[in-house]
Amino acid sequence: MKKYVPPKQSKFGQILDVAVLLVLTIGALYIPLFLGMAGSAHIVQTIESPTWESLNQNAAMVEQWGKLGYDTAEAAAPLITARFDYSFSIFALIAVIVTIIGYYAIMLKFSEKEYHEVIAEKFGEKRGEG
């Protein structure tokens, strides 16, 4: 069998591929945020007239909050008392799993010829083939 030679691609084609992959990657990261499908919801417990003591913050913690720009207990209270909701939808999880498996199956199908050529070059023909 002849040695596998991958197809050549022009510089424009390479740049276009990179641009498309960049757009898809950024889209995959930001579209769920814009649609409100990502990021955990949080519930802020309101405390009337919060003090560092009522927020269970010691002197070292208070100092660190100050370095972050939260000089008063009232300013830091929404962050300290926030509780996050990490629940998820089983339907969404199954949809993601099906999508990933489907993508992998499509890539295998589209690349089958190239995979067979590379495997034949590296490991030889299948036994039984003449």
C-alpha positions, 0 to 999 in steps of 0.5 A: 500500500502506498504511503498516506499523504494528507491533503494540502491546505492553502494558507487562506483555508488554514486561516478560515479554519482557525477563524471558524473554530474560534467563533464556534469556541467563543459561541459555545462558551457565551451563547449559554450565558446569553440565553440564561442557561449557564451560571448558577442561580444564587439566593442572597439572604438579607440581614438587617444591619449586618456586622462582621460578627453577624457574618461570622468574619474574623479579623483576617477575613475582614482585612481581606475583604478590605483589600478587595474593596469591601470596607464595610460589612454592608458592602460585603454582606451580599457576597458572604450570604449568597447561597448557590443553586447547583441543581441541574436538569437530567434532560439537559444532561442526557441531551449533552451526552447524546450530542457528544456521542452523535458528534463523535459518530458523525466524525468517525463516519466522515473520516472513515476512509482516512482512518483506514488509510492511516491504520493500513499504513501504520499496521498493515492490511487486515488479515484475510485481505489479499 
